[in-house]
Amino acid sequence: MDLSDRKEHLEFRQEVRAFIAAHRHRVPKVSGQSYRMHPRPFAPDMVAWQTLLVENGLASRTVPTEYGGYGAEPDILKSRIIADEFFAAGVPMGLENQGVSMLVPTLLEHGTEQQKQDWVARTIRGEIFWCQGYSEPGAGSDLASLQTRAVDDGDDFIINGQKIWTSSAHIAQMIFCLVRTEPDAPKHKGISYLIFPMDLPGIEVRPLQTMTGHPSFNETFFTDVRVPKTALVGPRGAGWQVANSTLKHERGMLGNANSSQWRLNRIREMMGRHGPAGQKVSASPVHRNRFIELQARVQSLRAHEMRLVTGAARGQPPGLGDMVCKLLTCEVNYALDLFAIDLQGELGVEYDKYSGLDDDGIWQQLSMYDLGLIIGGGTAQIQKNIISERGLGMPREPRLTEVAGG
């Protein structure tokens, strides 16, 4: 792949730089990264910034214009130029969340025309906050074992059951949710994919305090919740196929190399500061070597991501490439967080806001958040098994009953 700028891309880079220069005074006070760690409804300045980016083709760039997007053709180099220029200027990029990054592409692929008209534009502009109802107490890694049921009742379904680890449910207006509509069907069949408001009667949300110190996950209970059948995304009973589209985009969101590049750039700034002995932190050969190693890992992630995007634009299936992205990016992000904490010396052991902490303690919070993401969205251990078995042809991991001789 030729990654050098051609005339078209040189002109586009200048357009992006001109946009940033003209509009950086409108940058929201709180970054999208902060919203990702501490989810809450988007403030008006964040919604205005996101809308401006969408209208200028700098976020949700390939979403069709009839659904509120910019309607551009996929172009991996232009996507990379946007990221590079926004990073260089220290300006926040477009939103990445469950609605924008996971639901919208799922609706574009499987949704009805009415669903696309109702939800895509409002979601990509940050006006609607979504949560995901997938995992249950007995159905996490084995998601197809879910038991939340939706019983047919004329024009509606009546939902009863429980979800857990429901990210952002305590502040979300809408949910995309997996329910079992055909209880007698095999477990991968008879599942349906529904979207509905979180303020319907019978929905109870109980926030779960996490090690970050903030509630981002929740328990969600459904008691006789009435949902119209127009909420179905895709055919009834075919929710597993729709859900896998969403999971594919979730892995892409969690494995986005831009998040790693953001961390690397912030660490580069820290390396240029003076340490306790009056020397720049970068003067330490140990720190330099560690930074270069992490820089190489980030660049490899970006190259792998560009390869996947190029393949997608050519109609090629990602295979296990998305899983590789998710697995490695979460691990690299955690390693970057720990390096940033180590650069703070003895202050790195502090967690709560403290005047001497770099970036107002964000690295301490990120370290806890990113450690959780190594488990969330598909544990590293399970993803390694899938990659080794399906991608490398290694033997399947023996089940416990097989090991015990049962």
N, C-alpha and C positions, 0 to 999 in steps of 0.2 A: 504494500500500500504506500502510495506517495503522499506523505503528510505535509509537504511544502505548500505554501499558499500560491494558488494560481491567481490570475488577475481578478476573477470573480470573488475569490476569498479575500484577497487584499482589500478590495473595495468594501466587502462586508465587514472586515475587521475595523476599518475606519468608521463605518456606520455605527458599529457597536460602541466604539470609543466616543463618538460624538453624542450618542444617546446618554452614556454615563455622565459625560461632562455637563450635558444640558439638564439632567434630572437627578443628579446625586443628592441635591438638597431635599428631595422627597423620600429619601431612604428612611424606612421606619426605625424607630428607636430600639425596638426589640427585634432580634434576628429570627429567621425561620428556624435556626438550630435551637434556639431557646424554646420555641414552641414545640419542637420535636421532643425535647426532654421533659418539659412541663406543659403538657397540652392544655389549651384553653381556647375559647372562641377568639377568632382573630380580631385584633383592634382595627378601627377604621383606617389607620394609616397603612397597616399591612394589607388590607383588602384593596386599598387604592393603589399601592405599589404593585401588587400582583396583577390587578386589572391593567395597569399601564404596561407591564411586561407582556401580558397576553396580547394586547392590542398591537404591540410593536413586534410581535413574533419572537420574543425573547423568553417566553415560557409557554408550555403547552403548544409548541410551535407547529406540530403536525396535526393537531385536532382540526377537523373540517370546519370551515367558516360557518356552515349552517347550524353548527352546534356551539358556536361562540369562540372557536379557536382561530388561529391565523391561517390555517390551510396550506402550509408550506410542504413541499416534498421533503422526504427524509434526506439529510445531508450530514454525514458524520463530521466532516471538517467544520461546518458552520456551528454545529452543536459544541464542538471542542473550542472553537474560537469564542463563543459566548462564555463558556466556563472560564477560559484562560483570562479573558479581559475583565470579567467580573471579579475573579480572584485577584488579579493584579491591582485593581482599583479598590479592593477591600469593600465591595458592594455586594449585598445579599442577592443570591439568585432566586429563581422562582420557587414556589412552595413544593415540597415533597411530603405527602402524607397519604393516608389510606384512601382518601377520596380521590385526590388528584392522580396519584401514581398507581393505584390498584383498581379502584372501581371504574374510573372513567374509561380506561382501555378495555375493561371487561364489558361495559355497556356498549361501547362502540363495536365490539365483536358480537355480542349476544343479545343486546337489549332491543326492545321494540322502538319504533320511531318516536312514539310518545315519551318513552322513558328517556331517550336521548335528548329530546327537546326539553323535558322537564328538569333534568338534573345535570347534564354535562357542563353547560355554560356557568351555572351558579357554583358548581363544584370547583372548576378550574380557576375561578376568580376568588375563591376563599370565602364565599358567602355561606356555604353549607359545610358543616363539619361532620364527618362520617366515622362510625366505628364498625368493627368487624366481629360478627358473631359466629365463630368457628369452633374453638376448643371448648370441651366440656370436662367435668371432673373425671370422667372415665373415657374420654376420647380426645387426647392431645396429639401425641405422635401418631396414634392410630385413629386419625380423624374420621375415617369411614364408619367407625363404630358409634357415631353420635346417636343420641336417643331423644333429643328435643323433637316433639311431634307436632305436626300440623294436620288437624282433622278437617276433612271436607265438610263444609256447612253452607251449601248453596253457592252464593257468589263469593263466599269468604272462606278462609282457613281459620281455625281456632288453635292457637299455639300454646303448648304447655311444655315446660322444661327449664333447663339451666345452662348458661354458658359461663365460662371462667376465662381469666386473662383477657377480658374484653377491653382492649386498649382504647382509652378516651371515651368510654361509654358514659362517664359521669358528666361530660360536657357536650356530647354529640347530639345533633338534632336528628340524625338518620342512622340506620344500621343496614348493612348487607349481611344476611344471616342464612345459615344452612339449617334446614329442618328435614325431618323424615316424614314424607307424605304417604309412602307405601311401606308400612312396617313389615309386611311379609316378604318383601323383595330382598334379594341378596344385599349385603351391607353397602356395596359400592353403587347399588341401584336404589331407586325409590327415594333418593335425596333431592330436595328442591331448593332453589336459590331465590330468596325473597329480599326485597328492599322495602323498608317501612319506617315511619317516624318513631322516635324514642319516647314521645310523650303520650303514646296510646295507653288507655287504661289496662292495668294488669302487668306493666313492666316495672320492676324494682331493680335499682342499681346500688350495689354496695362497694364503695372504693376499697382497694387494697393498698396499704402502705408498703412501699418498696424500699430497697436499700439506698435509693437515691435521696430519700427523705421526702419524696413527693408521691402522691397517688396518681399513677398513670394507668394501672390495670384495675380491673373491676370484676366482681361477680355480678351476673345479670340473670334475673329470674323472670320467667314468663308464666303468668297464670291467666288462662282463658283470654289470651290476647287475640282480638279479632282483626285480621288483615285481609284486605280484598285480594282476589285472585289476580287482579291487574298488577300486583306487586311481583309476580313471577318474572324472573329473568331467565330466558331460555325455556325449553319445554319442561312441563311437570315431570319429575322423576329423573331429569337429566342434570341435576344440580352438581353432580360430581365433576362432570366435564366443564361446566361453567366455573366451578370452584378452582379447578386446576389452572384455568386461565388467570384467575386472580392470584393464585399462589405463585405462578410464574412471574407476574409483575411485582409481587411482594419481594421475591428474591432479588429482582432487579433493583427495587427501591432500597432494600437493606444492604445490597452489595454495590451501591452506586459509588464509583471511585472518586466522585467529586467531594464526598464527605471526607475521604482520606486526604485529598489534596488540600482541602480547607484546613485540616489539622496540621499538615506538613508546613503550610505557609505560615501559620501562627507560630509554630515551633521555630521556623527560620528567624522570625522576628525576635523570639526569646534568645536565640543563639547569638544575636548581635548586641545583646545588652551586657552590661558589666556585672560580673559576679562578685562574691564577697571579698575577694582579694584584689579587686580593682581591675582585673583583666576581663576581656570579653569571654562569655561562656564558650564561644567557638574556639578559643585558644586551647581548650583541652582536647588532646588527640583522642581520648576515649569518647568524648561527646561527638567529635567530628565523625569518627568511624561509625558510631551508632546512628547518627543522622544520615550518613551516606547509605548505610544499609537499608534504613527505612525509606529513604528517597527512592532507591532502586525498586523496592517492593511496591511502592505507590505507582511508579511509572509502569511497572509490569501489569498492575491492575488496570490502569488506564488503557494500555495497549490491548489487553484482553477484552475490555469492554468495547473498544472501538471495533475490534474484530467481530464481536457479536452483533453490534448495531449494523455493521456493513452486511453481515450475513442476513440479518432480518430484512434489510432493505432489498435484498436480492431474493427474498422469499424462502430462505433457508431456515429450517428449524434450529433452535438453539442447542438441542441435545441436552447435555449436562452442563453446558457452559454457564448458565445462570446459577446453578448450584455452586459451581466453582467460585463465581463472583461473590455470592453471599458468604460462603465459608471463609474465603481468604480475606475479604474486605472487613468483616467483623473482627477477625483476629488481628489484622494490621491496625485497625482503628484502636483497639485496646492497647496494642503495643505502643502506638503513638501517644495515647493518653498517659501511659506509665512513664514514657520518656519525658514528657512535659512536666510531670510531677517530680521526677528525679532532678530535672534542671532547677527546680525551686529549692533544692537542698532540704534543710530541716523544716522549712515552712510547708513542704509538700505533704507532711503528715496531717496538717490541718484540713478540715473539711468545710465547716460552715464559713460564711462570709467573714473575711479577715482582711484588714487593710493591706497586708503585705503579700497577699496571694496574687499571682499573675492572672489576668483576665477575670478578676472577681471570683476566683474559685471555680471557674467553669471546668477546669481539667479534672478536679476531684469529682465533680458531678458526672462528667462524661465517662470517667473510668468505671463508675458503678453502672451507668446506663449501658455502655458498650459491652461490659462483662455480661449483662443480662441478655444482650442481643446475640451473643454466641450460642445461647440456648433458645431464645425466642425466634419465631419464624422458621422453625426446623432446627433441631439441635445439631451441633457440629458433628457429634458422633454418628447420628443417623445419616447426615449428608455424606460423611466420609464413606459409610457403608454403601450408599446408593452409588456414589461415584466409583468406588472400587469394583462393585459387582457389575453394574450396567456399563460403565465406561471402560474399565480395565479388564473385565472378564474374570475377576477373581472369584473364588468360591463363596457361596452365600454364608453369612455368619450363622453358625448353628444356633437353633432355638434352645431355650432352657430345658425343655422336655427331652430334646435330643442329647444334650450334654449329660442329663441325669439318667439317660437310658430308658425314658418313659415313652 
